Amino acid sequence: MRINKYLAECGVCSRRNADELVKQGRVSVNKKVIRELGYDIDVDKDVVFVDGKKVVKVTHYDYLLFNKPKGCVTTMDDSRDNKSGRPKTDAELAEAKPVENPDEKKRPRRTVVDYIGNDYKNKRLYPVGRLDYDSEGLLLLTNDGDLTYKLTHPSSEIPKTYIVKIEGTIEESDLAILRKGVKVDGVKYGHSKVKLTGIEDGNARLEVIIFEGKNREIRRMFEAVEKKVIFLKRVAIGDLKLGGLSRGGYRELNEIEIAYLKQLCENVGTNKQ
């Protein structure tokens, strides 16, 4: 079995993040550091370590729905992740220098771990996808690596619904541009569903549905039509809705919701909208 799949199934992190761990030299097999992506292990014989700690396979999966507040970084370890919650590259880690003057040390940012209960702090839960530091709303947490991989796979095209507020108003011609998809700094952002739902204090409020989930996708989309996002909240993933959960609150998914997510995974690659 490939090392990234094994780490995901053990609830360490997603396959994508497992590749980052390997590249950073944080994974060892039989106490020998590996840096080869795609490295195969014998699950019956090999012993795997991450940061010197033995990896133990998960026997029970947990699934949480979390209402991420603004000012919380989507990560379990802020020291190794950048502002968006994505793993730091080797270059970013190399640039990070210890603070010589303790008085100059910045206050740590709040992470997902600061919000989940003690019953989950000792479990290897990790976010399914991400929400930016300045964004809020529905975020799934689980130790089911296979589910995470499928839900976040580029081919899944699972709709994600957001409430968005921008500075000022917006013309129908700009909405048409956003619906077709835009390119910003060489990055192509696919089609979306965008609907104006109202004007509040001179600022437009919209419902936006995207199907990819690239880094800062919605903010970059609106940059393409010279609009600034001032509020961004994810309220649904597919038919799974945030509901009335308070900011910073979380709950376990019920069996019907878990079954629904697994059904979505079975349709990966066929969910064309």
C-alpha positions in Angstrom: 0.0 0.0 0.0 1.3 3.5 -0.8 2.4 5.4 2.2 0.1 8.4 1.7 -3.0 6.1 1.5 -1.8 4.2 4.6 -1.4 7.4 6.6 -4.8 8.6 5.5 -6.4 5.3 6.5 -4.7 5.6 9.9 -6.3 9.0 10.4 -3.0 10.9 10.4 -4.0 13.3 7.6 -5.4 13.4 4.1 -3.4 11.8 1.2 -2.3 15.2 -0.1 -1.0 16.3 3.3 0.7 12.9 3.7 2.7 13.6 0.6 3.8 16.9 2.3 4.9 15.0 5.4 7.0 12.7 3.3 8.6 15.6 1.4 9.4 17.3 4.7 11.2 14.1 6.0 8.7 13.7 8.9 7.8 10.1 8.0 9.9 7.0 8.6 9.4 3.3 7.9 11.1 0.9 10.3 12.9 4.0 11.7 14.4 4.9 8.4 13.3 8.3 7.0 11.7 8.2 3.6 11.2 11.0 1.1 10.0 9.1 -1.9 6.4 10.0 -2.9 4.5 6.8 -3.7 6.6 4.7 -1.4 5.0 1.3 -0.9 4.8 -0.4 2.5 3.9 -3.9 3.7 1.0 -3.1 6.2 1.6 -6.5 7.9 5.3 -6.1 8.5 6.4 -2.4 8.3 6.2 0.0 11.2 5.5 3.6 10.3 6.3 6.7 12.4 5.4 10.4 11.9 7.5 12.9 13.9 8.9 10.0 15.8 5.5 8.7 16.9 4.3 5.2 15.9 1.3 5.3 13.6 -1.6 3.0 14.7 -4.5 2.2 12.4 -7.9 3.6 13.2 -10.5 1.2 14.3 -13.4 3.7 14.6 -14.1 6.7 12.4 -15.5 9.9 13.7 -17.3 12.6 11.7 -17.9 16.1 13.0 -19.6 19.2 11.5 -17.9 22.3 12.8 -19.0 25.9 12.4 -15.5 27.5 11.9 -15.5 31.1 13.1 -13.5 33.9 11.4 -10.0 34.2 12.9 -9.5 30.4 13.2 -7.0 28.7 11.0 -8.1 25.4 9.4 -5.4 23.2 10.8 -4.5 21.0 13.8 -0.9 22.4 13.9 -0.4 26.1 13.3 3.3 25.9 13.6 3.5 23.9 10.3 0.7 25.5 8.3 0.4 28.8 6.6 -2.4 31.4 7.0 -4.8 29.6 4.7 -4.3 26.3 6.7 -2.4 24.6 3.9 0.9 22.8 4.8 3.9 25.1 4.5 6.3 24.3 1.7 9.9 23.3 2.5 10.9 26.9 1.6 8.4 28.4 4.0 9.5 26.1 6.8 13.2 27.0 6.1 12.3 30.7 6.3 10.6 30.3 9.7 13.2 31.4 12.3 13.0 31.1 16.1 12.1 34.4 17.8 15.1 35.6 19.8 13.2 38.0 21.9 10.3 36.3 23.7 8.5 39.7 24.0 8.3 39.8 20.3 6.7 36.4 19.9 3.3 36.7 18.3 0.2 35.3 20.0 -0.6 31.9 18.5 -3.6 31.9 16.2 -6.6 29.8 17.2 -6.9 26.5 15.5 -9.6 23.9 15.1 -8.1 22.1 18.2 -9.0 25.1 20.4 -12.7 24.4 19.7 -13.3 20.7 19.6 -14.0 18.9 22.9 -11.6 16.9 25.0 -13.2 13.7 23.7 -11.7 14.5 20.3 -8.4 16.2 21.1 -6.6 12.9 21.4 -8.0 11.6 18.1 -6.4 12.2 14.8 -9.2 14.3 13.3 -8.4 16.6 10.4 -10.3 19.0 8.2 -11.9 17.9 5.0 -10.7 20.7 2.7 -10.2 24.2 4.1 -11.7 27.6 4.9 -9.5 30.6 4.8 -8.5 32.3 8.1 -10.9 35.2 7.3 -13.8 33.0 6.2 -16.3 31.1 8.4 -18.9 28.4 8.2 -19.3 24.7 7.6 -16.2 22.5 7.9 -16.1 18.8 8.2 -13.6 17.0 10.5 -12.9 13.3 10.4 -10.2 10.6 10.7 -11.6 8.8 7.6 -8.8 9.4 5.2 -10.5 7.6 2.2 -13.7 9.7 2.6 -11.6 12.9 2.8 -9.6 12.0 -0.3 -12.7 11.4 -2.4 -14.6 14.5 -1.1 -11.7 16.8 -1.9 -10.7 15.1 -5.2 -10.8 17.6 -8.1 -13.1 15.3 -10.1 -15.7 15.2 -7.4 -17.4 18.5 -8.4 -19.4 18.5 -5.2 -21.4 21.8 -4.9 -20.4 24.0 -2.0 -22.7 26.9 -1.1 -21.6 30.2 0.3 -23.1 33.5 1.5 -20.9 36.3 0.2 -20.9 40.0 0.8 -18.9 42.4 -1.4 -18.1 46.1 -1.2 -20.6 48.0 -3.3 -23.0 46.6 -5.8 -22.5 44.4 -8.9 -23.8 44.4 -12.4 -25.6 41.5 -14.1 -22.8 41.5 -16.7 -20.2 40.8 -14.0 -22.4 38.0 -12.6 -22.5 36.5 -16.1 -18.7 36.5 -16.2 -18.4 34.8 -12.9 -20.9 32.1 -13.8 -18.9 31.2 -16.9 -15.6 31.0 -15.0 -12.6 33.3 -14.8 -8.8 33.2 -15.0 -6.8 35.1 -12.4 -2.9 35.3 -12.5 -2.9 32.3 -14.8 -5.2 30.1 -12.6 -8.5 29.1 -14.1 -11.6 29.0 -11.9 -14.5 27.0 -13.3 -18.1 27.7 -13.7 -20.2 28.7 -10.7 -23.8 29.6 -9.8 -24.0 33.2 -8.6 -27.2 34.9 -7.5 -27.8 38.4 -6.0 -30.0 38.0 -3.0 -30.0 41.6 -1.7 -28.4 44.9 -0.9 -27.4 45.7 2.7 -26.0 49.2 3.6 -25.0 49.7 -0.1 -23.2 46.3 -0.3 -24.3 43.4 -2.4 -25.2 40.1 -0.7 -25.0 36.9 -2.9 -25.4 33.2 -2.9 -22.4 31.5 -4.6 -22.1 27.8 -5.4 -18.7 26.5 -6.6 -17.7 23.0 -7.6 -13.9 23.0 -7.3 -12.7 24.5 -4.0 -9.3 25.9 -5.1 -7.3 28.1 -2.7 -9.2 31.4 -2.0 -11.3 30.6 -5.0 -14.3 32.9 -4.3 -12.2 35.9 -3.3 -10.1 35.5 -6.4 -13.2 35.1 -8.6 -14.5 38.5 -7.4 -11.1 40.1 -7.9 -11.5 39.2 -11.6 -14.5 41.6 -11.7 -12.8 44.1 -9.4 -14.9 43.4 -6.4 -13.7 42.9 -2.8 -15.2 40.2 -0.6 -15.9 41.5 2.9 -17.8 38.5 4.3 -17.6 34.8 3.3 -19.5 32.0 4.9 -19.9 28.4 3.7 -23.4 27.1 4.6 -23.6 23.8 2.7 -21.6 21.0 1.2 -24.0 19.2 -1.2 -27.2 18.8 0.7 -25.4 18.8 4.1 -26.3 22.2 5.7 -24.8 24.2 8.5 -28.1 24.9 10.1 -28.4 26.8 13.3 -25.0 25.6 14.8 -23.4 28.5 16.7 -20.0 29.9 15.7 -17.2 27.7 17.1 -19.8 24.9 17.8 -19.7 21.4 16.5 -21.7 18.2 16.4 -21.4 14.6 15.3 -22.9 13.7 12.0 -25.8 11.2 12.2 -25.9 7.9 10.3 -28.0 9.4 7.5 -25.6 12.3 6.9 -22.6 9.9 6.9 -24.3 7.7 4.4 -25.1 10.7 2.3 -21.4 11.7 2.2 -20.3 8.2 1.3 -22.9 8.2 -1.5 -21.4 11.4 -2.8 -18.0 9.7 -2.8 -19.3 6.9 -4.9 -20.3 9.4 -7.5 -16.8 11.0 -7.7 -16.1 11.8 -11.4 -19.7 11.6 -12.3 -21.1 14.7 -10.5 -21.1 17.0 -13.5 -23.3 20.0 -13.0 
